[in-house]
Structures are given as C-alpha cells and as structure tokens.
Amino acid sequence: MQNLSGGKSALGLDANVAAMLAYIPVCLVGLIFSIIIIATDKTNKLARFHAFQSLLLMAITVVIYFVLGLIIGGAAVANSGMMATLGTLLYLVVFLGLLAAVIFCMVKAYQNQIFKLPVIGDLADKWSN
C-alpha cells in the first residue's frame, strides 16, 4: 500500500477526489469517470491506478452477475426451488461483498492510498504506469 501526495487531475479535481469518483457505482458514473481519467490524465498515478482498478472490478462484477444469472435462471427453468433459492442467496452475498469492496476502495482512494485488490490490483498498477 503506497501513500501518494495529491496534486490536481487533468479534470481540475484533487487527485484523491478524482480517484474516489472512479468507484461510484450509481448509473455508470464510475465507468464513465474512469474512462475519462484514463483518456485525459497521463501523469497522475493515483487517479490512473484507481480508474484502472475500478474498471477491472466492474468487469469482474459483470461476469460474476452473468454467471449467477445463468445459474438462477437455469434453476428456475428446471423448476428447482432449492437451487433458485441458493443461487439468490449467493447473489446477495456476492452483491454485499462487492459493495463492501467498492466502499473500501473509495475510502482508500480518498485517503491518497494505493490499495491493490487481489489479482486485479497488480494489473491496474502495471497498466497505470
């Protein structure tokens, strides 16, 4: 975990605010903001790292939800109430875990810290250079 001093992003925001906004999960704000940071900010390591990590976290979220949707849908088609219930509970647990990860990353970004999530953190670090 690195601690970086701020500075301004290419959008005129403080680096920690720009990095935190990359994780906002409401109405694709985080996705759009991450793409803007990556396209415009070539020098700010903190904002770029969190933008890449946010995009990777969103991609993993989409894949996980797609797979869980297939499992729940398959259980519903097979008329298996128990499997559908277990799939829905798993969906809820994954949702809460991903929400906790997003909130944790937002806090770390606001504190000017680079916190690497397992697996995707190293990719984000490599891509943000």
C-alpha positions as CSV (number, residue, x, y, z in Angstrom):
1,M,0.0,0.0,0.0
2,Q,1.5,3.3,-1.1
3,N,0.6,6.7,0.1
4,L,0.8,9.4,-2.6
5,S,0.5,13.1,-2.2
6,G,-2.3,14.7,-4.1
7,G,-1.9,17.3,-6.9
8,K,-4.6,18.0,-9.4
9,S,-6.0,15.7,-12.0
10,A,-6.5,16.7,-15.6
11,L,-10.1,17.5,-14.8
12,G,-9.1,20.1,-12.2
13,L,-10.1,18.0,-9.3
14,D,-7.9,17.0,-6.5
15,A,-6.3,13.6,-7.3
16,N,-7.9,11.8,-4.3
17,V,-11.4,13.1,-5.3
18,A,-10.9,12.0,-8.9
19,A,-9.7,8.6,-7.8
20,M,-12.7,8.2,-5.4
21,L,-15.2,9.2,-8.1
22,A,-13.9,6.4,-10.3
23,Y,-15.6,3.9,-8.0
24,I,-19.1,5.5,-7.8
25,P,-21.4,2.6,-8.7
26,V,-24.5,4.7,-9.5
27,C,-25.8,5.0,-13.1
28,L,-22.4,4.1,-14.6
29,V,-20.9,7.3,-13.2
30,G,-17.8,5.4,-12.1
31,L,-17.4,3.7,-15.5
32,I,-17.7,7.0,-17.4
33,F,-15.4,8.8,-15.0
34,S,-12.8,6.1,-15.1
35,I,-12.7,6.2,-18.9
36,I,-12.3,10.0,-18.8
37,I,-9.5,9.8,-16.3
38,I,-7.6,7.2,-18.3
39,A,-8.1,9.2,-21.6
40,T,-7.1,12.6,-20.2
41,D,-4.8,12.1,-17.2
42,K,-1.5,10.7,-18.3
43,T,0.7,11.8,-15.3
44,N,-1.4,11.3,-12.1
45,K,-0.5,7.8,-10.8
46,L,-3.2,7.8,-8.1
47,A,-6.1,8.7,-10.3
48,R,-5.0,6.4,-13.1
49,F,-4.4,3.4,-10.8
50,H,-7.9,3.7,-9.2
51,A,-9.5,4.2,-12.6
52,F,-8.0,1.0,-14.0
53,Q,-8.8,-0.9,-10.8
54,S,-12.3,0.4,-10.9
55,L,-12.8,-0.7,-14.5
56,L,-11.4,-4.2,-13.7
57,L,-13.6,-4.5,-10.7
58,M,-16.7,-3.6,-12.8
59,A,-15.7,-6.1,-15.4
60,I,-15.4,-8.8,-12.8
61,T,-18.8,-7.8,-11.4
62,V,-20.5,-8.1,-14.8
63,V,-19.0,-11.6,-15.3
64,I,-20.0,-12.8,-11.9
65,Y,-23.5,-11.5,-12.2
66,F,-23.9,-13.0,-15.6
67,V,-22.8,-16.4,-14.3
68,L,-25.0,-16.2,-11.3
69,G,-27.9,-15.1,-13.5
70,L,-27.4,-18.2,-15.6
71,I,-27.4,-20.4,-12.5
72,I,-30.5,-18.9,-11.1
73,G,-32.3,-18.9,-14.5
74,G,-31.3,-22.5,-15.1
75,A,-32.6,-23.5,-11.7
76,A,-35.9,-21.6,-12.3
77,V,-36.3,-23.3,-15.7
78,A,-35.6,-26.7,-14.1
79,N,-38.2,-25.9,-11.6
80,S,-35.8,-26.3,-8.7
81,G,-36.9,-24.0,-5.9
82,M,-34.0,-25.0,-3.7
83,M,-31.3,-24.3,-6.3
84,A,-33.0,-21.0,-7.2
85,T,-33.1,-20.0,-3.5
86,L,-29.4,-20.9,-3.0
87,G,-28.5,-19.1,-6.2
88,T,-30.3,-16.0,-5.0
89,L,-28.6,-16.1,-1.6
90,L,-25.3,-16.5,-3.3
91,Y,-26.2,-13.5,-5.5
92,L,-27.0,-11.4,-2.3
93,V,-23.7,-12.4,-0.6
94,V,-21.7,-11.5,-3.8
95,F,-23.5,-8.2,-4.1
96,L,-22.8,-7.3,-0.5
97,G,-19.1,-8.3,-0.8
98,L,-18.6,-6.3,-4.0
99,L,-20.4,-3.3,-2.4
100,A,-18.0,-3.5,0.6
101,A,-15.0,-3.7,-1.8
102,V,-16.2,-0.6,-3.7
103,I,-16.7,1.4,-0.5
104,F,-13.4,0.2,0.9
105,C,-11.6,1.3,-2.3
106,M,-13.4,4.6,-2.3
107,V,-12.1,5.3,1.2
108,K,-8.6,4.3,0.3
109,A,-8.6,6.4,-2.8
110,Y,-9.8,9.4,-0.8
111,Q,-7.0,8.9,1.7
112,N,-4.5,9.2,-1.2
113,Q,-3.5,5.5,-0.8
114,I,-3.0,2.9,-3.5
115,F,-4.5,-0.3,-2.2
116,K,-4.3,-3.3,-4.5
117,L,-7.2,-5.7,-4.6
118,P,-6.1,-9.3,-5.1
119,V,-5.3,-10.2,-8.7
120,I,-6.7,-7.0,-10.3
121,G,-4.6,-4.6,-8.3
122,D,-1.3,-5.8,-9.9
123,L,-2.9,-5.4,-13.4
124,A,-4.1,-1.9,-12.5
125,D,-0.7,-1.0,-11.2
126,K,1.0,-2.2,-14.3
127,W,-1.4,-0.5,-16.7
128,S,-1.4,2.8,-14.8
129,N,2.3,3.5,-15.4
